[in-house]
């Protein structure tokens, strides 16, 4: 489902580097970072 508040790809491209992990250790994430940010922005 797409919401008006969801980030566009061009907007996500501007900030996605801030959400990249510092190391490759640990397990993969259950949710995409973009989905988490979109969820926060709907509030």
C-alpha positions in Angstrom: 0.0 0.0 0.0 1.3 3.4 -0.9 0.7 6.5 1.2 1.0 10.2 0.4 3.7 10.5 3.1 5.9 7.8 1.6 9.3 8.9 0.4 9.9 9.0 -3.3 12.9 7.2 -4.6 14.7 10.5 -5.2 14.1 11.6 -1.6 15.2 8.2 -0.3 18.4 8.4 -2.3 19.3 11.6 -0.5 19.2 10.0 3.0 19.7 6.2 2.6 23.4 6.4 3.3 22.6 7.4 6.9 20.8 4.1 7.4 23.6 1.8 6.1 25.2 -0.4 8.8 28.8 0.5 9.9 29.8 -3.2 9.8 28.6 -6.4 8.1 28.4 -8.2 11.5 25.0 -9.5 12.7 22.0 -10.9 11.0 20.0 -9.3 8.2 17.2 -7.0 9.1 13.6 -8.1 9.0 12.3 -4.8 7.6 13.7 -2.5 5.0 15.0 0.8 6.4 12.8 2.8 3.9 9.7 1.1 5.2 10.6 2.0 8.8 11.2 5.7 7.8 7.9 5.7 5.9 6.1 4.4 9.0 7.6 7.1 11.2 6.6 9.8 8.7 3.0 8.8 8.7 2.6 10.1 12.3 
